Amino acid sequence: MKKALILLGCPESPSQTPLAVYAAYQLKKKGFEVTIAGTPSAMKLMEISDPEEHYLTCKIDIDSCLVALDEGSYDFLLGFAHKDAAVSYFVTFYHILQVPSIAMVFEKDPQLLEEFENQVEESTGAKIVSARAYHNPTPLRVKLDRAIEEMVI
């Protein structure tokens, strides 16, 4: 079975948690075993969002995941990049894994959004799904659906 890794940073943005559950759902439909790696607070929100683990069966702390990570550990990477630290984690995981990847870049401040997009674009070959979003996950969901269809067979 193919394996996908979803990276979650600080859950400050209300859009991150529902989009992560949705992304896990979409990737499972495509035949992936999905692992969520995130900060402790992001993981708590994920556990509450899917208490019976329909979509989130594999969960790991992001730092523990990084320590154990090797090229080929996963077949696909999806990272939520809405803070400097999240962008840095995504770039690091991208270069270790060397797999098809999507960076979901979102921020309510257009200047920061552009900065994060540029950092990902300059540092990786990942597909960038970007929107000025914070509370409303719909623009990102629509773009994520398109990106997954384009990248995942």
FENNOR-V87793 format. One line per field, one symbol per residue. ss: DSSP state (H for helix, E for strand, C for the rest). phi: phi as a letter, one per 40 degrees, with the letter a starting at -180 (. if undefined). Layout:
BEGIN
ss: ???
phi: ???
END
This chain:
BEGIN
ss: CEEEEEEECCCCCHHHHHHHHHHHHHHHHCCEEEEEEECHHHHHHHHHHCCCCCCCCEEEEHHHHHHHCCCCCCCEEEEEECCHHHHHHHHHHHHHHCCEEEEEEECCCHHHHHHHHHHHHHHCCCEEEEECCCCCCHHHHHHHHHHHHHHCC
phi: .cbbbbcbcdcdccccccccccccdcccccgccbbbbacdcccccccccbccfcbbcbbacccccccccbdgcbbabbbcbbadcccccddccdcccfbdabbcbaacccccdcccdcccccbabccbbbacaacccddcccccdccccccbc
END
